[in-house]
Amino acid sequence: MNVLIADDDATNRLLLKRIVARLGHACTVSSDGDSAWEMLQSQHFDVLLTDWMMPGVEGTELCRRLRSDPAGAYTYIVIITSLSDHEQVLAVMDAGADDYLAKPVEPFQVETRLVAAARVTHLHRQIREYRERLELANLELIAESRTDVLTGLGNRRLMERDLSVALARDRRQHGSFSVVLFDVDRFKAYNDHYGHAAGDEALRRTAQAIAGACRREDIPYRYGGEEFLVTLPGGDLGAAVSAAERMRSAVQSEAIPHAYGNHSVVTVSAGVASWGADYASLIELLEAADQALYASKSAGRNRVTAAEGALPPSPLLARTSSDP
């Protein structure tokens, strides 16, 4: 173990150091409470053997300071005192000490305290490691419960939570946010022609393309089946439409072959809606985005439509209106 001895008596320090070293432990010494506290802050000690009364920070105060951080690594504290008053000894224990030694110190008594210290500190390390593993496992479970397994995007549960948070923030700060609802065009025909394994891969690549075209603050989710939803904080409906167009174009640029798709590649249609006075709830906002998505499908697919009306075709795309 790593042991710190804090005592202003040079003879007592030397005696304690010899006993600790003989038992095979690393040993550091301090002649006053202030330097002992500096050492305790800069490195971890498994055991503190400290005099009760000494210059600077006294032993009881060292106990209180060490115990003030219950999340830190545990230090076994033994107070060394020449006082024999039972109430004072109990006061030391209440301050955080694990045990005490009465002066003059006997080697056998020191050895028994160090044996107990080894057991207690080992137990605390095990508990700490177990707690850390448990916290990590809980974080992984939380992440898994909020992540779509196929695409790696946020799932429906996370989307609903985040939308509620966004709505509360909008109402509190009078901000704004928009949603974009995407649907893969002619996905049933893709699955029927290429098979479900290829369909899963197409969904993964589509999700990656949408996520890759998002800003840092935009969050993509798998809405369900072949549908995806992206939340866009800030900006107005026009900005949201521009962002949706960028994502739609990114999917088309993936050039995933689709024998029955627009331009013979996988494409997506999108509907955009921005939160505002027109909607009384998140459900109405999502319904508006869904209706705009349906308008995109009806107008020929592979396009973006705003909830307030259809957008004019982009001159950058050779869209067809004959593809129902």
N, C-alpha and C positions, 0 to 999 in steps of 0.2 A: 504494500500500500504506500501511498504518498502521504507523509505525515508532516504537519507543521507544529512546531513547539514555540509557544509564545510565553516568555517568562523573563522578568527583569533581574532575576537572581542568576548570576553567571554559573555558580556551582550547580544549581538545580538544572539549568539548561544543559550543562555538560553531562550530568548524570543521565538525564532523560535521553539525550542524543545517543549516548553509548548503549543504553538499553534498547532503544528503537533500532539502531544500526545492527546490533548483535542479533536481533530477531529477523534481520534481512529486509527491513523496510527502508525506503528512501526517506531522507530526513532533511528538513529545512528549519532553521531557527530564527527567531525574532526576539529582540530585547524589549519591545514595547508594543502596545496595542495598535498604535497608528501604523507602524510598518507591517504589523501582522495583517491588518485590514487591507492594506495596499496589495500584499501578496495574495490574499484570498480573492481579491477582485481580478487579479491578473492571471491566476491559474487555479485549477481545481486540486483540492486536497481531500483525500479520503477521511483523514482523521485530523482533528485539531486538539492538541493538548495545551490548554491555556491556563495561566495563572488567573485567579480571580481579581486580585488587586495589582495593578501595574500602571506605569505612566501611559498617558494617552487614553485610548479606548480600553475600558476595563473588560474583563472576561464576560460578564453578563451581557454587556452591550454587543460584544462580538457575536454572542449567541443570538440575540434578537435580530441583528442585521442579517446573519446567515439564514435564519428561519423566515425572514420577511419575503423570501422568494421561494415559495413551495414548488415551483416548476423547475427550479435548478437542480443540478446533480447533488445528491445527498452527501453531507459531511458529518461524520460521527464526532460529537463534541464531548470532551472530558474536561471538566473544570478541576483545577488543582487549587486546594485551599488549605490554610492552616486553621480555619475556623471549624468548630465542631458543633455549632448551634444548628439543631435540626431544622428549624424554620428557615434559616438562611440557606441551608442546603436545598430545601424544597423550593425556595425562591429561585435558585440557580436552575433547577430542573424545569420550573415553569417558564424560565426565559428561553429554554430550548436545548439545554444540555442533556446528553444521553446518560451520563454517569459522572462521578466525581472521584477524586483521589485526595486523601488527606496527607499533609506533610507531617513528618518527613516521608518522601516517596520511597516505596519498596519495589525493587525490580519485579518481584512476583506479581504484585498488584498491577503494575503497568502492563505486564504480559497478559494477564487475564482480561484487561480492558481492551487490548488490541485484538485478542481472539474474538471477543464479542463484536468489536468494530468490524472485523473482517466479515463476519456472518451478516451483520446488519447492512453494511454497504453493498455486499454482493446481492442481497435480497432486493435492495432499492434499485440496483442496476437492472436486475431482471424485470422488476415491475416497470421501470422506465422504458426498457426495450420493448416489453410487451405492449405498453400503452402506445408507443410510437408505431409499432406494427399494426395495432388495432386502428389507430387514427388513419394510417395510410390505407388500410383495407377499407375503412369507411369512406374515405375520399374516392377510392376506386369504384366502390359500389354506387356512390352518388353519381359519379361521372357516367358509369354504365347505364344507370337508370334514366339518364337524361340524354343519351346518345343513341342515334339510330345505328344498329349493328351493320347494316349493309353499306350505308354511304358515309358514316362517320360524322354526319351533321347532327345538330340538335334534333331531338325527337318531338313528338306532339306535346308531351308533358312539359318539356322545357319551354317550348314555344308559348304555351298557354300561360305559364308563369311569367315569362319575360314580357309578354304582351300586357299582362296585368300591371307589371311594374312600370312599363312604358306609359300606360294610361294614367297611373297614379302620378307619375312624374310630370306628365303633360298638364294635368289638372293643377298641380301644385306650382309649377314654374311657368305655366302658360306657354309651353313649347309646342313642338309638333313632331309627328312621326308618320311614316307611311308604311304600307305593306304591299308586297308584290307577290302574287300567286302565279306560279308556273305549272304548266302541264305538258308532259312530253307528247308531241303530236303522233297520232296513230301508233300508240305503244302496243295495243293488243295485236295489231297486224305485225309489229316487229317481233313480239314473242312467238306468235304463231309461225312466223317464217324462219326465225333464227334459233328459237328455243329459249327456255327460261334462264339457262346459265348465261347466255349471251345478253338476255334482257337485263339480268342483274348487273352485268359489267357495263352495259349502256347507261343504267341508272347511276352507277358509281362515277362514271366519266362525266355524265351530265351534272351531277352534284359537284364534282371537282371544278368543272368549268364555271358554274354559277358562283361557287365560293371564291374562286380565283379572281373573278371580276368584281367582287365586293370590296368596298372600302373597309378600313380597319374597324369602324364602328358599326358596319352593317352585319347582321347575323342571319345566316341561312339555316333553314330547318327542312327536314323531310316532313311534309304535311300529311302524307299518306299515299300509298300506292306509287303512282308515277307523278305525283304532285309535290312541289316544293314551295316554300314560303320564305321570303326575305323581309326582315324588318329594317327600315331605314330611318334612323333618328335625325331630326332637324330637316330643314329644307321644305319646299312646297311640293305640290303635285307635279309641277313641271320638272323639278329636279329629280323626283322619284321616277318619272317616266324615262328620263334620260339614263338613269342608272339601270332601270329594267331593260332598256334597249341595249345597253352595254353588255348585260348578262346574257340576253337572248343571242346577241351576235357571237359571244364567246362560245356558246353551246354549238352554234352552227359551224364555227371555225374548228371545232373538234373533228369535224368531218367523219362522224361515225356512220358507216354505210347503212342505209335503210332503203330497201328496194321499193317501199311504198311511202316513203317520206317526201316532204318538200325538198326539192333539189337533190333527191336521192341520198340525203344524209339526215341524221336525227336532228330535229328542231324542237323548239318549245314555243308555246303560246303563253301570253302573260296578261294579267289584269292587275291594275294599280289603283289603290285607294288611299287617301290621306285622311287622318282623323280630323274631324271638325264638327261644327254645329249640326251638320246634316245627319249625324249618327248618334243614336242614344246609347249604344253599347258596342262592345267589341264584336259581338255576333253580327250586328248590322254592318260594321266595317268590313268584316270578312265576307259577308254576303255580297256587299258591293264589289269587292275585288273579284269574287267568284262570278258575278254577273258580267263584269268587264272581261274576265277570261273567256266566258262563253261567247261574248261578242267577238273576241279575237278568233275563236274557233270558227264561228259562223262566217267571218269575213275572209277566211282562207287560210288560217293558221300561220304560224311562224311570224307573229307580230305582237305588238304591245298595244293595249287599249286602256285608257284611263276611265275611271268609274263615271266621270262626268260626260263621257262620250268617246267615240272612236277617234283614234289619231289618224292623220293622213298617212298613206304608205310612204316608207322611207325611200328616197331616190337611190340609196345604196344597195337596195335589195330588188331582185327580180321576182317579186311576189306574184302569185297567181291567185285569182279569186274563184277559179273553177274547181279547186280542191276542196271538197265539202268536209 
